Amino acid sequence: MDLQRFTDFKEKIVDNVSKVIIGKEKEIELIIVSFLSGGHVLLEDIPGMGKTMMIKAFSKTLDLPFKRIQFTPDLLPSDITGINFYNQKTGDFEFREGPLFSNIVLTDEINRATPRTQSSLLEAMEEKQITADGETRKLHMPFMVLATQNPVESFGTFPLPEAQLDRFFMRIKLGYPTKEEEKIIIRKNIGNPLDNIDPIINHEELNHILSEISKVSIQDEVMDYLVNIVNETRNKKEIELGVSPRGSIALFKASRAYAAINGRDYIVPEDIKTMAPYVLNHRIIARGVNSIEDSLELVKGIVETVEVPLENI
């Protein structure tokens, strides 16, 4: 396993995307981890924070086809999955692919679509396929959904149910930039900042990275630490619904990818500790916890209570 290729992969993407997204290296790294793990990301923040710009820059960096879907209350499932139409020239029905048939899909303001349309994403996100008119079609690989939602507005929105939230690998908040970062952002946004982004990862390199990620190992003691964190979310009195086994698998995959891009072919407890808040914050239901900030703090608090295994000397 060539670990140098993983660290170079991370650094190239972070440097390239940072040309247009200032001061968000950590969040870019989290998206890289989700992508390498085959997961999807929910970006939850107020409008104007650069969510859409970051996703466009990421897809352009990887040189992967990108589609954007603006979710609205009148959006139908067939608008995103595709539809069969009658071709008069051939005298037969043909399938016209929807925007989900892409590698990177941005679903903007996902909570503005009706539950029926939201649920049409479930099969695509989990099974990497869609079913239209009784026929199942495989999606293009790699496949990643990056959804945005505005947590402030409630008028005209349909909150995502827990079943769909659980399909997202991570939930991330970008947050406000610092004063100095904001000055740089203003200067860089004179013109189109995406013009400064060129593809820097070729398909051969990408395929190699994706095929090698599974070689990262984990010791039994570290696996116990991961499971203990998840179990702690199920035993807390203030938590009504703890993390499911799907969440345990997601935390393992995230820790594995995070270890690889940091130059290790094995997982250490620090990888799990770093990834847990982002992977688990949307998978728990707790009394008095309504915002992403509260959820992140709750998970961080749980992680701190779990005993860390000592390194073998």
C-alpha positions as CSV (number, residue, x, y, z in Angstrom):
1,M,0.0,0.0,0.0
2,D,1.6,3.3,-1.2
3,L,0.7,5.7,1.6
4,Q,2.5,8.6,0.0
5,R,-0.1,8.5,-2.8
6,F,-2.9,8.9,-0.2
7,T,-1.2,11.9,1.5
8,D,-0.4,13.5,-1.9
9,F,-4.0,12.9,-3.0
10,K,-5.3,14.8,0.1
11,E,-2.9,17.6,-0.2
12,K,-3.5,18.2,-3.9
13,I,-7.3,18.4,-3.4
14,V,-7.1,20.6,-0.3
15,D,-4.7,23.0,-2.0
16,N,-6.8,23.2,-5.2
17,V,-10.2,23.6,-3.5
18,S,-8.7,26.2,-1.1
19,K,-8.1,28.5,-4.1
20,V,-11.8,29.3,-3.9
21,I,-12.8,28.2,-0.4
22,I,-10.7,30.0,2.1
23,G,-10.0,28.7,5.6
24,K,-12.0,25.5,5.3
25,E,-9.2,22.9,5.0
26,K,-10.8,20.7,7.8
27,E,-14.2,20.6,6.0
28,I,-12.5,19.8,2.7
29,E,-10.7,17.0,4.4
30,L,-14.0,15.6,5.8
31,I,-15.5,15.6,2.3
32,I,-12.4,13.7,1.0
33,V,-12.9,11.1,3.8
34,S,-16.6,10.7,2.9
35,F,-15.8,10.3,-0.8
36,L,-13.1,7.7,-0.2
37,S,-15.6,5.9,2.1
38,G,-18.3,5.8,-0.6
39,G,-20.5,8.1,1.6
40,H,-22.7,11.1,1.2
41,V,-22.5,14.5,3.0
42,L,-25.1,16.8,4.4
43,L,-23.9,20.4,4.5
44,E,-26.1,22.3,7.0
45,D,-25.6,26.1,7.2
46,I,-27.1,29.4,6.4
47,P,-27.1,30.7,2.7
48,G,-24.0,32.3,1.4
49,M,-21.4,30.3,3.3
50,G,-19.8,28.7,0.2
51,K,-21.4,25.3,0.3
52,T,-22.3,25.1,-3.4
53,M,-19.0,26.6,-4.4
54,M,-17.0,24.1,-2.4
55,I,-18.9,21.1,-4.0
56,K,-18.4,22.5,-7.5
57,A,-14.6,23.0,-6.8
58,F,-14.3,19.5,-5.4
59,S,-15.9,17.8,-8.5
60,K,-13.9,19.9,-10.9
61,T,-10.7,19.0,-9.0
62,L,-11.5,15.3,-9.4
63,D,-12.5,15.8,-13.1
64,L,-15.8,14.0,-12.4
65,P,-19.2,14.7,-14.0
66,F,-21.2,17.0,-11.8
67,K,-25.0,17.7,-11.7
68,R,-26.9,20.2,-9.5
69,I,-30.5,19.7,-8.5
70,Q,-32.4,22.6,-7.0
71,F,-35.0,21.0,-4.7
72,T,-38.4,22.7,-4.7
73,P,-41.9,21.7,-3.4
74,D,-43.0,20.8,-7.0
75,L,-40.0,18.6,-7.8
76,L,-41.1,15.1,-8.8
77,P,-39.1,11.9,-8.2
78,S,-38.9,11.4,-12.0
79,D,-37.3,14.8,-12.3
80,I,-34.2,13.4,-10.6
81,T,-34.2,9.7,-11.5
82,G,-35.2,9.9,-15.1
83,I,-38.2,9.0,-17.2
84,N,-39.3,6.7,-20.0
85,F,-40.6,8.7,-23.1
86,Y,-42.0,7.6,-26.4
87,N,-39.6,8.2,-29.3
88,Q,-41.7,8.7,-32.4
89,K,-38.7,8.1,-34.7
90,T,-37.9,4.6,-33.4
91,G,-41.5,3.8,-32.4
92,D,-40.4,2.6,-29.0
93,F,-40.0,3.9,-25.4
94,E,-36.6,5.2,-24.4
95,F,-35.2,6.1,-20.9
96,R,-33.9,9.6,-20.4
97,E,-31.5,9.6,-17.5
98,G,-32.1,12.1,-14.7
99,P,-29.4,14.2,-13.0
100,L,-28.7,11.3,-10.5
101,F,-26.8,9.6,-13.3
102,S,-23.7,11.6,-12.5
103,N,-20.7,11.0,-10.3
104,I,-21.0,14.1,-8.0
105,V,-24.6,15.2,-7.4
106,L,-25.4,18.4,-5.5
107,T,-29.0,18.5,-4.1
108,D,-29.5,22.1,-3.1
109,E,-31.9,22.8,-0.2
110,I,-32.9,19.2,0.1
111,N,-35.5,20.1,2.8
112,R,-37.6,22.1,0.4
113,A,-38.7,19.0,-1.6
114,T,-41.7,16.9,-0.5
115,P,-41.0,13.7,1.4
116,R,-42.0,11.7,-1.7
117,T,-39.1,13.3,-3.7
118,Q,-36.7,13.1,-0.7
119,S,-37.4,9.4,-0.4
120,S,-36.6,8.8,-4.1
121,L,-33.0,9.6,-3.1
122,L,-32.9,6.7,-0.6
123,E,-32.4,3.9,-3.0
124,A,-29.8,5.9,-5.0
125,M,-27.8,6.8,-1.9
126,E,-27.8,3.4,-0.3
127,E,-28.0,0.9,-3.2
128,K,-26.2,3.0,-5.8
129,Q,-29.1,2.3,-8.2
130,I,-32.5,3.7,-9.2
131,T,-35.7,1.9,-10.2
132,A,-38.0,3.5,-12.7
133,D,-41.1,1.9,-14.2
134,G,-40.1,-1.5,-12.6
135,E,-36.6,-1.5,-14.2
136,T,-33.5,-1.1,-12.0
137,R,-30.5,0.7,-13.4
138,K,-27.0,1.0,-11.8
139,L,-25.7,4.5,-11.2
140,H,-22.3,5.7,-12.4
141,M,-19.4,5.0,-10.0
142,P,-18.0,6.6,-8.0
143,F,-21.3,8.2,-6.8
144,M,-21.6,10.8,-4.2
145,V,-24.5,13.0,-3.1
146,L,-23.7,16.3,-1.4
147,A,-26.9,17.9,0.0
148,T,-27.3,21.4,1.5
149,Q,-30.0,22.6,3.8
150,N,-30.7,25.9,5.6
151,P,-31.4,25.1,9.3
152,V,-32.8,28.6,10.0
153,E,-35.9,28.8,7.7
154,S,-38.8,26.5,8.5
155,F,-41.5,28.0,6.2
156,G,-42.0,25.9,3.1
157,T,-39.6,23.1,4.2
158,F,-40.0,19.4,4.9
159,P,-37.5,18.3,7.6
160,L,-35.6,15.2,6.7
161,P,-36.9,12.1,8.6
162,E,-34.4,10.1,10.7
163,A,-34.4,7.3,8.2
164,Q,-33.0,9.6,5.5
165,L,-30.6,11.5,7.8
166,D,-29.0,8.1,8.6
167,R,-28.2,7.6,4.9
168,F,-25.8,10.5,5.1
169,F,-22.3,9.6,6.0
170,M,-21.5,12.9,7.6
171,R,-23.3,16.1,8.6
172,I,-21.0,19.2,8.4
173,K,-21.3,22.8,9.2
174,L,-18.9,25.3,7.5
175,G,-19.3,28.3,9.9
176,Y,-18.4,31.9,9.5
177,P,-14.9,32.9,8.2
178,T,-12.5,34.9,10.3
179,K,-12.0,38.6,9.6
180,E,-8.8,38.1,7.6
181,E,-10.3,35.1,5.7
182,E,-13.3,37.2,4.7
183,K,-11.1,39.9,3.2
184,I,-9.4,37.3,1.1
185,I,-12.8,35.9,0.0
186,I,-14.0,39.3,-1.1
187,R,-10.9,39.8,-3.2
188,K,-11.0,36.4,-4.8
189,N,-14.7,36.7,-5.7
190,I,-14.1,39.5,-8.2
191,G,-14.9,37.4,-11.3
192,N,-15.5,33.7,-11.3
193,P,-13.3,32.0,-8.7
194,L,-14.0,28.5,-10.3
195,D,-12.0,29.6,-13.3
196,N,-8.9,29.2,-11.2
197,I,-9.7,25.5,-10.6
198,D,-8.2,22.9,-13.0
199,P,-8.6,19.1,-12.7
200,I,-5.5,17.7,-11.0
201,I,-6.6,14.1,-10.2
202,N,-6.7,11.7,-13.2
203,H,-9.0,8.7,-13.3
204,E,-6.2,6.2,-13.0
205,E,-5.0,7.7,-9.8
206,L,-8.5,8.0,-8.4
207,N,-9.3,4.3,-9.2
208,H,-6.0,3.2,-7.5
209,I,-6.8,5.2,-4.3
210,L,-10.3,3.8,-4.1
211,S,-9.1,0.2,-4.6
212,E,-6.4,0.5,-1.9
213,I,-8.4,2.1,0.9
214,S,-9.7,-1.3,2.2
215,K,-6.1,-2.4,3.1
216,V,-6.1,-0.2,6.2
217,S,-6.2,-2.4,9.2
218,I,-7.5,-2.1,12.8
219,Q,-6.5,-3.9,16.0
220,D,-9.0,-5.5,18.3
221,E,-8.4,-3.0,21.1
222,V,-9.0,-0.1,18.7
223,M,-12.2,-1.8,17.4
224,D,-13.4,-2.2,20.9
225,Y,-12.8,1.5,21.5
226,L,-15.0,2.3,18.4
227,V,-17.8,0.0,19.5
228,N,-17.7,1.4,23.1
229,I,-18.2,4.9,21.8
230,V,-21.3,3.8,19.8
231,N,-22.6,1.8,22.7
232,E,-22.3,4.8,24.9
233,T,-24.7,6.7,22.7
234,R,-27.3,4.0,23.4
235,N,-26.9,4.1,27.2
236,K,-27.1,7.8,27.9
237,K,-30.3,8.8,29.6
238,E,-30.7,12.0,27.7
239,I,-30.4,10.2,24.3
240,E,-33.7,8.8,23.1
241,L,-32.3,7.0,20.0
242,G,-28.7,5.9,19.8
243,V,-26.4,5.1,16.9
244,S,-27.4,2.1,14.7
245,P,-25.0,-0.5,13.4
246,R,-24.9,1.5,10.1
247,G,-23.4,4.3,12.1
248,S,-20.7,1.9,13.5
249,I,-19.8,0.9,10.0
250,A,-19.7,4.5,8.9
251,L,-17.4,5.4,11.8
252,F,-15.0,2.6,10.9
253,K,-14.9,3.5,7.2
254,A,-14.3,7.2,8.1
255,S,-11.5,6.3,10.5
256,R,-10.0,4.0,7.9
257,A,-9.9,6.8,5.2
258,Y,-8.7,9.4,7.7
259,A,-5.8,7.1,8.7
260,A,-4.9,6.6,5.0
261,I,-4.8,10.3,4.0
262,N,-2.6,10.9,7.1
263,G,-0.1,8.3,6.0
264,R,-1.0,5.3,8.0
265,D,-2.1,1.8,7.0
266,Y,-3.7,1.2,10.4
267,I,-6.3,3.0,12.5
268,V,-5.4,4.6,15.8
269,P,-7.9,5.8,18.5
270,E,-7.2,9.4,17.5
271,D,-8.7,8.7,14.1
272,I,-11.9,7.5,15.7
273,K,-12.0,10.4,18.1
274,T,-11.6,12.9,15.3
275,M,-14.2,11.4,13.0
276,A,-16.9,10.4,15.6
277,P,-18.5,13.9,16.0
278,Y,-19.0,14.4,12.2
279,V,-20.2,10.8,11.5
280,L,-22.5,10.4,14.6
281,N,-24.0,13.8,15.3
282,H,-27.0,13.3,13.0
283,R,-27.6,9.7,14.0
284,I,-28.8,10.4,17.5
285,I,-32.0,11.9,18.9
286,A,-31.6,13.6,22.3
287,R,-33.8,15.8,24.4
288,G,-33.1,19.5,24.1
289,V,-30.7,19.0,21.2
290,N,-31.9,20.7,18.0
291,S,-28.9,22.2,16.3
292,I,-25.9,20.7,14.7
293,E,-23.7,22.6,17.2
294,D,-25.4,20.9,20.1
295,S,-25.2,17.5,18.5
296,L,-21.5,17.9,17.8
297,E,-20.8,18.9,21.4
298,L,-22.9,16.0,22.7
299,V,-20.9,13.5,20.7
300,K,-17.6,15.0,21.7
301,G,-18.7,14.8,25.3
302,I,-19.6,11.1,24.9
303,V,-16.2,10.4,23.2
304,E,-14.3,12.0,26.2
305,T,-16.0,9.6,28.6
306,V,-14.8,6.4,26.8
307,E,-11.5,5.0,27.9
308,V,-8.8,5.1,25.2
309,P,-6.8,1.9,24.7
310,L,-3.1,2.3,25.5
311,E,-0.6,1.7,22.7
312,N,1.3,-1.6,22.8
313,I,4.8,-1.0,23.9
